[in-house]
Amino acid sequence: MDDEDLAPSPAEPPGPAAAPDLSVLLIGLLKGVLYREADERQWSSLLQLQARVREYVAVLALELVLDEAEGYAFLRGRPEPADDDPAPRLPRLVARRPLSYPVSLLLALLRKKLAEFDAGAPP
C-alpha cells in the first residue's frame, strides 16, 4: 500500500452533486405538500438545502412554509404588494378560482368542527 492510499481524501465542496437532490426536492414541492412520514430522504434533503430552496422559490414569488414539529412543508405565494407600492406585480403562478357556495359552506362547517375538537381535546 502506498502512503497515498492511506491519506484522507479531500472533502468535495457541495455543488453540482447537490443539484439533482435540489431539483427533485423543488419538483416535489411545486407539485404539492411534502410530508416527513411519506419520504424521510426528501425531508432530510429539505432540511439540509432549506436556504437554497428559499432562494430559488423567491425568484418565483413563492415562499417555503416548513413546520418541522408537524413534519410538513409546502410552497405558498407571497402576498401581493399594496396598490401604492411601486414594486411591479408579478403574475400568479396558480390562478385563483372562486368556490361555490355549497363548497364554501362545507369548508366553514368542517373548520368549525375542527376548532371545536381541538378545543375539547386534552393536551
Secondary structure as UniProt FT lines:
FT   HELIX           3..6
FT   HELIX           16..18
FT   HELIX           19..31
FT   STRAND          34..35
FT   TURN            36..38
FT   HELIX           40..48
FT   HELIX           50..58
FT   TURN            59..61
FT   STRAND          62..67
FT   TURN            68..71
FT   STRAND          72..77
FT   TURN            83..84
FT   HELIX           101..120
//
